[in-house]
Amino acid sequence: VWFARDKGANYGFCEVASMEETERALQLDGIMVLGVPVSIKRPNDSMGPVGMIGGVPVGLQGMGMQGPGAMLALPAVQVNATSPIIHINEILKVDDKTTKDDYSDVCEDMAEGCGAHGKVLGVMIIRPEHAQSRPGLKPGDVYLRCATTDDATKVMRAMGHRKYDGRQINMSSFEEGKFNAELLPMM
């Protein structure tokens, strides 16, 4: 573990023994410590695991790199929202046991968690009755209405790699005009 000692610096680094421990640590991103959210991320120059085919990293076949320890550094992709509306795909698995409280809990969680990273004006979760009246809507999907496209970008960058209820969060921008015409009246 290493912490910056420069005046005003508020970051540090730690080395973790395994990929499994790294993945568990990354799930803590955004955890509140003494009322302040802590950001936990890989450094920009980190080495990430690559897919394997026959024990050889994808893209490195025939290059003499064998074994599970071989890694390839890939540049991080910067997410940029194209609208202040974020669509989160099937954040809630809806079945016959899903209650009204389940929907409310997801909305509260999304408002609180995403709202810590950008201004969220509203959260809408698609319920079965919405999907019946509007083909194309999926129960369990969530739409976040952010104050600006910049706020949506901040939310997507901070939350897009996280998991909710054990499932990866899948976020994308959603057309604001379509949201205002079709979904806003249902909020």
Number of C-alpha atoms within 10 A of each C-alpha: 7 9 11 11 10 8 6 7 9 9 13 11 13 9 8 12 8 8 11 10 10 14 11 10 13 17 15 16 17 20 14 11 8 7 7 10 14 14 13 17 17 13 9 10 10 13 14 14 15 18 14 16 11 10 13 20 21 13 12 16 14 8 9 8 14 15 12 13 10 16 16 15 12 13 11 11 7 9 15 15 22 16 21 22 30 26 20 22 17 19 23 21 12 18 10 5 7 13 11 9 9 14 19 13 12 20 19 13 14 24 20 12 17 24 19 17 19 21 19 23 14 17 20 22 24 21 19 15 9 16 14 12 9 12 8 9 15 18 21 23 18 24 25 26 26 23 16 17 20 17 22 30 26 21 25 25 18 21 22 18 15 17 15 15 10 8 12 15 18 17 22 21 20 19 14 18 12 11 16 13 10 11 17 15 8 10 9
